[in-house]
Amino acid sequence: MSSKVVITDMIIIGAGPVGLFAVFEAGLLGLKCHLVDNLDRPGGQCIELYPEKPIYDIPSRPTVTGKQLIDDLMAQASPFEPAFHLSQQASSLDRQPNGNWRLTTSRGLLLEAPIIVVAAGAGSFVPKKPPYKKRDEFEEKSIDYAVYRMEKYRDKKLVIVGGGDSALDWAISLSPLAQSLTLVHRREEFRGTYDTVQQVLKLQDAGKLNVLYGNITDLVGKDGQLSHVQVTTLKGEELKVECDYLMPFMGLKVSLGPITEWGLNLDKRHVNVDQASFVTTAEGIYAIGDVCTYPGKIKLILTGFYEAAVMVRSAFKYAFPDRKMAGGYTTTNSVFQERLGIADK
Ligand SMILES: Cc1cc2nc3c(=O)[nH]c(=O)nc-3n(C[C@H](O)[C@H](O)[C@H](O)COP(=O)(O)OP(=O)(O)OC[C@H]3O[C@@H](n4cnc5c(N)ncnc54)[C@H](O)[C@@H]3O)c2cc1C
């Protein structure tokens, strides 16, 4: 059985902030993009790791949270109607006789384009999951590995697991909202920064949250909804802790995965690129954002935005040498404005 192949101008691997901005830059030049991401929503690290934290170094945005930034990048890209293929990993890449690249995803989707953009950031990342026996039973309704919307936890009984900055930060942020909050950590020493640990201990002294040193040894509830968890403390006590949401924040596993098998010139977990075009050592394959490296590289969102702008112009000239490339400013170029859908406004 042969699957249908979707043919497009540019395939972007990674729908993080840099991949999203590449859609905008490509759209101005009239290029259509398809994005693949193994997460179930666009946004990369901004959404997965710090959606509600303020970022202070995006030009012209004195402060913007990770989520706001992604919402705005999505809005900015929307005139160009990018196609998202989420919850699937970019698995293999093969050159076709016509010079196009064919990408196969972990779900068997086939995409083909003359331009591949690797905007894979730190790689595919997935939360480290605790080895609880009944985890699958409660995962959908009652176990969250990230906070997407703080309001969801208002007046709820929360149990956070972990001893690093992520677990401690969320314990501090959620304790004013929650009906009760218990932080469970398997050791008496935390891995978080000194200030964060002190804040957590202060909140404990003030009765705003409860810290337990030990392990979760059972999950109890009905129809996927937890009612409580059992904690065995380091002293051997068995405690029943009421719980609506269990939140294991035990770090993320990250790996470039199949990208390392595509014959690109790698430097540890980064792809070497030509700084003037962001092309890799393979014709038609470009890399931008956190995943790429070159002398003087700075891993910041703003750097990735610049790389996207340079990359699309270079990729356009390579893939469509006979087409005229629109240039100039969005303020004055009527072609750009037409593509943005604002020509007569
Ligand atoms: C806590 C924290 C705070 C930060 N604060 C700032 C800040 O204040 N300012 C700043 O400029 N930067 C900050 N950063 C860094 C910033 O988030 C990154 O520079 C930025 O996210 C890089 O964007 P990206 O699009 O290149 O990659 P990412 O955001 O990592 O997105 C890459 C995407 O590619 C996907 N992917 C990877 N491999 C595959 C594959 N094989 N198949 C399918 N999908 C794949 C991943 O799932 C991911 O969604 C911070 C980072 C962290 C962790």
The ligand as an SDF file (V2000), in Angstrom:
LIG
                    3D

 53 58  0  0  0  0  0  0  0  0999 V2000
   13.8670   27.8850   31.2680 C   0  0  0  0  0  0  0  0  0  0  0  0
   14.3330   28.5450   29.9820 C   0  0  0  0  0  0  0  0  0  0  0  0
   14.2990   29.9120   29.8760 C   0  0  0  0  0  0  0  0  0  0  0  0
   14.7060   30.5400   28.6930 C   0  0  0  0  0  0  0  0  0  0  0  0
   14.6880   31.8940   28.6210 N   0  0  0  0  0  0  0  0  0  0  0  0
   15.0640   32.5250   27.4670 C   0  0  0  0  0  0  0  0  0  0  0  0
   15.0640   33.9470   27.3720 C   0  0  0  0  0  0  0  0  0  0  0  0
   14.7380   34.6470   28.3270 O   0  0  0  0  0  0  0  0  0  0  0  0
   15.4410   34.5000   26.1720 N   0  0  0  0  0  0  0  0  0  0  0  0
   15.8270   33.7460   25.0890 C   0  0  0  0  0  0  0  0  0  0  0  0
   16.1400   34.3040   24.0340 O   0  0  0  0  0  0  0  0  0  0  0  0
   15.8810   32.3950   25.1810 N   0  0  0  0  0  0  0  0  0  0  0  0
   15.5090   31.7770   26.3310 C   0  0  0  0  0  0  0  0  0  0  0  0
   15.5750   30.4080   26.4200 N   0  0  0  0  0  0  0  0  0  0  0  0
   16.0660   29.6560   25.2540 C   0  0  0  0  0  0  0  0  0  0  0  0
   14.9800   29.5640   24.1790 C   0  0  0  0  0  0  0  0  0  0  0  0
   13.8230   28.9480   24.6880 O   0  0  0  0  0  0  0  0  0  0  0  0
   15.5350   28.7890   22.9820 C   0  0  0  0  0  0  0  0  0  0  0  0
   16.6290   29.5140   22.4530 O   0  0  0  0  0  0  0  0  0  0  0  0
   14.4690   28.6430   21.9070 C   0  0  0  0  0  0  0  0  0  0  0  0
   13.3600   27.8940   22.3830 O   0  0  0  0  0  0  0  0  0  0  0  0
   15.0480   27.9460   20.6810 C   0  0  0  0  0  0  0  0  0  0  0  0
   14.0160   27.8580   19.7440 O   0  0  0  0  0  0  0  0  0  0  0  0
   14.0240   26.7390   18.6140 P   0  0  0  0  0  0  0  0  0  0  0  0
   12.7780   26.9650   17.8290 O   0  0  0  0  0  0  0  0  0  0  0  0
   15.3460   26.7490   17.9360 O   0  0  0  0  0  0  0  0  0  0  0  0
   13.9670   25.3380   19.3790 O   0  0  0  0  0  0  0  0  0  0  0  0
   12.9310   24.7230   20.4430 P   0  0  0  0  0  0  0  0  0  0  0  0
   12.1940   25.7550   21.1770 O   0  0  0  0  0  0  0  0  0  0  0  0
   13.7490   23.7470   21.2180 O   0  0  0  0  0  0  0  0  0  0  0  0
   11.9110   23.9250   19.5100 O   0  0  0  0  0  0  0  0  0  0  0  0
   12.3470   22.8250   18.7600 C   0  0  0  0  0  0  0  0  0  0  0  0
   11.1610   21.9260   18.4520 C   0  0  0  0  0  0  0  0  0  0  0  0
   11.6020   20.8760   17.5960 O   0  0  0  0  0  0  0  0  0  0  0  0
   10.9460   19.6760   17.9320 C   0  0  0  0  0  0  0  0  0  0  0  0
   11.7370   18.5520   17.4190 N   0  0  0  0  0  0  0  0  0  0  0  0
   13.0260   18.2660   17.6530 C   0  0  0  0  0  0  0  0  0  0  0  0
   13.4100   17.1850   16.9680 N   0  0  0  0  0  0  0  0  0  0  0  0
   12.3360   16.7730   16.2760 C   0  0  0  0  0  0  0  0  0  0  0  0
   12.0900   15.6950   15.3790 C   0  0  0  0  0  0  0  0  0  0  0  0
   13.0280   14.8070   15.0110 N   0  0  0  0  0  0  0  0  0  0  0  0
   10.8400   15.5570   14.8790 N   0  0  0  0  0  0  0  0  0  0  0  0
    9.8450   16.4300   15.2050 C   0  0  0  0  0  0  0  0  0  0  0  0
   10.0370   17.4610   16.0390 N   0  0  0  0  0  0  0  0  0  0  0  0
   11.2640   17.6310   16.5580 C   0  0  0  0  0  0  0  0  0  0  0  0
   10.8580   19.7480   19.4460 C   0  0  0  0  0  0  0  0  0  0  0  0
    9.7910   18.9370   19.9190 O   0  0  0  0  0  0  0  0  0  0  0  0
   10.5720   21.2430   19.6830 C   0  0  0  0  0  0  0  0  0  0  0  0
    9.2020   21.5220   19.7520 O   0  0  0  0  0  0  0  0  0  0  0  0
   15.1670   29.7640   27.6000 C   0  0  0  0  0  0  0  0  0  0  0  0
   15.2060   28.3710   27.6980 C   0  0  0  0  0  0  0  0  0  0  0  0
   14.7830   27.7590   28.8820 C   0  0  0  0  0  0  0  0  0  0  0  0
   14.8420   26.2660   28.9710 C   0  0  0  0  0  0  0  0  0  0  0  0
  1  2  1  0
  2  3  1  0
  2 52  2  0
  3  4  2  0
  4  5  1  0
  4 50  1  0
  5  6  2  0
  6  7  1  0
  6 13  1  0
  7  8  2  0
  7  9  1  0
  9 10  1  0
 10 11  2  0
 10 12  1  0
 12 13  2  0
 13 14  1  0
 14 15  1  0
 14 50  1  0
 15 16  1  0
 16 17  1  0
 16 18  1  0
 18 19  1  0
 18 20  1  0
 20 21  1  0
 20 22  1  0
 22 23  1  0
 23 24  1  0
 24 25  2  0
 24 26  1  0
 24 27  1  0
 27 28  1  0
 28 29  2  0
 28 30  1  0
 28 31  1  0
 31 32  1  0
 32 33  1  0
 33 34  1  0
 33 48  1  0
 34 35  1  0
 35 36  1  0
 35 46  1  0
 36 37  1  0
 36 45  1  0
 37 38  2  0
 38 39  1  0
 39 40  1  0
 39 45  2  0
 40 41  1  0
 40 42  2  0
 42 43  1  0
 43 44  2  0
 44 45  1  0
 46 47  1  0
 46 48  1  0
 48 49  1  0
 50 51  2  0
 51 52  1  0
 52 53  1  0
M  END
$$$$
